[in-house]
Amino acid sequence: MKIGELSKRTGIPTRMLRYYEQQELITPVRSENGYRSYSEDDVGRARQIRGLVQSGLTTRLAKVVLETQAACASDAHVSCSQELAELLAAELSALECRISSLSKSRDTVREFLKRAEHDDLVAN
């Protein structure tokens, strides 16, 4: 699929998809005429990248998370430098704080809607 279709399917602007490519977060196949060609896997990956970035990760850290995810999915032994381990541990701590904060906000909004007798609007 071409970049326009990927954009429509993911809701991510083509400009952002090109940026993800520049940051080596997605790697489309290039045809002889230079057009980008994206696979079905790229749809999910682009959505995951957007989610990571929207949750506060930089694209550099999103790349590290995606590489870590791929390493964990394989049966191969994984290793990393002390510096990378410290970076990941710090990011893990920051993610835990954000998740906690978002969970509290979600619960507050849910409770407010329930008290305002609009809990029928809340997806279960």
C-alpha positions as CSV (number, residue, x, y, z in Angstrom):
1,M,0.0,0.0,0.0
2,K,1.1,3.6,-0.6
3,I,1.7,6.2,2.1
4,G,-1.7,7.8,1.5
5,E,-3.6,4.6,2.2
6,L,-1.4,4.0,5.3
7,S,-2.3,7.4,6.5
8,K,-6.1,6.8,6.0
9,R,-5.9,3.4,7.7
10,T,-4.0,4.7,10.7
11,G,-5.2,8.3,11.0
12,I,-1.6,9.5,11.0
13,P,-0.7,12.3,8.6
14,T,1.6,11.4,5.7
15,R,4.1,14.0,7.0
16,M,4.3,12.2,10.3
17,L,4.7,8.9,8.6
18,R,7.7,10.3,6.6
19,Y,9.1,11.5,9.9
20,Y,8.8,8.0,11.4
21,E,10.6,6.8,8.4
22,Q,13.4,9.3,8.8
23,Q,13.7,8.2,12.5
24,E,14.0,4.6,11.2
25,L,10.8,3.6,13.1
26,I,9.2,2.2,10.0
27,T,11.0,1.0,6.9
28,P,8.8,0.8,3.8
29,V,10.0,-1.1,0.7
30,R,10.9,1.3,-2.1
31,S,9.9,0.4,-5.7
32,E,12.0,1.2,-8.7
33,N,10.3,4.5,-9.2
34,G,10.9,5.5,-5.5
35,Y,7.4,5.0,-4.2
36,R,7.1,3.8,-0.7
37,S,5.2,0.5,-0.3
38,Y,3.9,-0.4,3.2
39,S,2.8,-3.8,4.4
40,E,0.0,-4.8,6.8
41,D,2.6,-5.1,9.5
42,D,3.4,-1.4,9.0
43,V,-0.2,-0.5,9.9
44,G,0.1,-1.9,13.4
45,R,3.6,-0.7,13.8
46,A,2.6,2.9,12.9
47,R,-0.3,2.8,15.3
48,Q,2.0,1.5,18.0
49,I,4.5,4.3,17.4
50,R,1.8,6.9,17.5
51,G,0.6,5.5,20.8
52,L,4.1,5.5,22.3
53,V,4.7,9.1,21.2
54,Q,1.2,10.2,22.4
55,S,2.0,8.6,25.8
56,G,5.0,10.9,26.1
57,L,7.9,8.9,24.7
58,T,10.3,10.6,22.3
59,T,10.8,8.9,19.0
60,R,14.2,7.9,20.1
61,L,12.8,6.1,23.1
62,A,10.0,4.7,21.0
63,K,12.6,3.1,18.8
64,V,14.3,1.6,21.8
65,V,11.0,0.2,23.1
66,L,10.2,-1.3,19.7
67,E,13.7,-2.9,19.5
68,T,13.3,-4.2,23.0
69,Q,9.9,-5.6,22.2
70,A,11.4,-7.4,19.1
71,A,14.3,-8.8,21.2
72,C,11.9,-10.1,23.8
73,A,9.7,-11.7,21.2
74,S,12.6,-13.8,19.9
75,D,14.1,-16.8,21.7
76,A,17.6,-15.4,21.5
77,H,19.5,-14.2,24.6
78,V,19.2,-10.5,25.1
79,S,21.7,-8.1,26.6
80,C,22.3,-4.4,26.7
81,S,24.8,-1.9,28.1
82,Q,24.5,-0.5,31.6
83,E,23.7,2.8,30.1
84,L,20.7,1.4,28.1
85,A,19.5,-0.5,31.1
86,E,19.5,2.6,33.2
87,L,17.7,4.5,30.5
88,L,15.1,1.8,30.2
89,A,14.7,1.6,34.0
90,A,14.2,5.4,34.2
91,E,11.6,5.2,31.4
92,L,9.8,2.4,33.1
93,S,9.5,4.5,36.3
94,A,8.2,7.4,34.3
95,L,5.7,5.2,32.5
96,E,4.5,3.8,35.8
97,C,3.9,7.3,37.0
98,R,2.0,8.3,33.9
99,I,-0.1,5.1,34.0
100,S,-1.0,5.9,37.6
101,S,-2.0,9.4,36.8
102,L,-4.0,8.4,33.8
103,S,-5.8,5.7,35.8
104,K,-6.7,8.2,38.5
105,S,-8.0,10.6,35.8
106,R,-10.0,7.8,34.1
107,D,-11.6,6.8,37.4
108,T,-12.5,10.4,38.3
109,V,-14.2,11.0,35.0
110,R,-16.0,7.7,35.2
111,E,-17.2,8.5,38.7
112,F,-18.3,12.0,37.7
113,L,-20.4,10.6,34.7
114,K,-21.9,8.0,37.0
115,R,-22.9,10.6,39.6
116,A,-24.3,12.9,36.8
117,E,-26.4,9.9,35.7
118,H,-24.6,9.7,32.3
119,D,-22.8,6.4,33.0
120,D,-24.6,4.9,30.0
121,L,-22.1,6.9,27.9
122,V,-19.2,5.0,29.4
123,A,-17.9,2.0,27.4
124,N,-17.4,-1.0,29.6
